[in-house]
Amino acid sequence: MVFEPGDRHSLRVRVDEKGRVTIPQYIRETLAIVPGMFVELYVDVSTRTIVLKPAASGAVAEYRVRLENRKDLIDVVSVVVEEGSEVRSLRCGESECGVEVFIADAVLAERLAEKMRERGIDVVEYRTR
């Protein structure tokens, strides 16, 4: 199926037992939605409407942090949430954690690293992709 700018389509999809729906492949390809990408849900309770659209922009920042105790991990997650970002994954070893964070841009990645350092977290390194 080929979509033209301004085209609108409606289709019915099934919700699975975990509340997930599958976006048909031709729609994912048309809208350039790829696995791992974030999408935005707009909900209007009064009309019982949900609109899903690809997130406007964003990146993933990967932080490697050295932790002294569990409170440090709580502080890392708190900084991320307070700055309006989202933790994608945590991989912790004996004294270090790898933290993947969905961020708006590289400027926010630096700000998150600074905020973590202000709370006494040892940010060993970070990068955006």
N, C-alpha and C positions, 0 to 999 in steps of 0.2 A: 504494500500500500504506500502511496506517495502522498505526503502532506504538502500543502502550499501555505505560505504565510497567511494568517487569518483564518485558516481552517479550524473548525471545532468538531470534535467527535465525542461520542458518548459510548461507553461499553460497560458490560457487566463482568465483574471478576468475583471469585469466591474468596472469602476470608477463611484462612486455615485455623487450626486449633490454638495456635499461638498468636492470633490476631494479625497475621501477615497476609499481604496480597502480592501477587506476581504481576509486575508491569510487563505486558507483552513485548517481545523482542523488537518488533518493528517500531514501537513507540520509544523504547529505550534508545534504539539507534537514531531515530529522528531527533530526539532531544539530547543526544550525547550523554546519556546516563550510563555510568559504568560502575562495576562492583566496587564497593567501599566509598562511593561518593555520597555526600550528604544531600538530602532533599528537605524541603520545607513543607510542613503541613499547616494549612490554614483551616480553622474549624469555625463554623458559624452554627452555634447550637440552636438558634431560633429557627433556622431553615433546615437544620439537620444535614448540612453540607460540609464536605471535606474536599479541599483542593490541594493537590500535591504538585510541587514544582521543583526543578533542580535548584540547589542553593546557588546564589549569585556568584560567590567566589569563596575562596578559602584555600588553606594549605594544611599540611600536617607538620608539626614540630616534634622532634624526637629529643628528649632530654635524658641524660645519664646523670643521676644524682646519687651522692653518697649519704647514707642515712645512719644516724647514731641510735635512733630508737623509733618506735611506732608513731610517736607524735610527729616526727619529721615527715612521715608519709602522709599523715592527716593534713599537715601544713601544705605539702605540695598540692594535694587535691583541692584544698581550700583556696589556694591562690588561683588555680585554674578556674574554678567555678566563680569566684568573686570577680574575675576579669571577664566573665561571660563566655568562656571557652568550654570545651568538653573533653574529658579524658577518653581516649579511644581504647587504650590498653595499658596495662601495668605488667612488667616482668621483673620480679624481684629475686635477688640472690641473697647471699649472706649479709652483705653490707651496702650493696648498690641496687638501684632500680632503674630500669628503662621505662620511660613514660612517654607514650604517644598522645599528642593533644591536637584536636582539630582547632585551628586558629583562623582568624580573618586574614592576617598578612604577616610578613616578616617583622614588621615593627612591633606587633603584639608579641611575637616570639621573644624578642629581646626584653620587652617589658616584663613578661612572665619570669624570665631568668633573673632579672633584677629584683623583682618582688620576692622570689624564692630566696635569693641571697640575703635580702633584708631580714628575712625570718630565720636566718642562720642555716639555711640548707646549702650544702656543698654541691653546687652545680658543676660537675666535672666537665661536661660539654653539652652542646646542643646544636642541632641543625634543622633546617626546614627543607621540605620537599614538596 
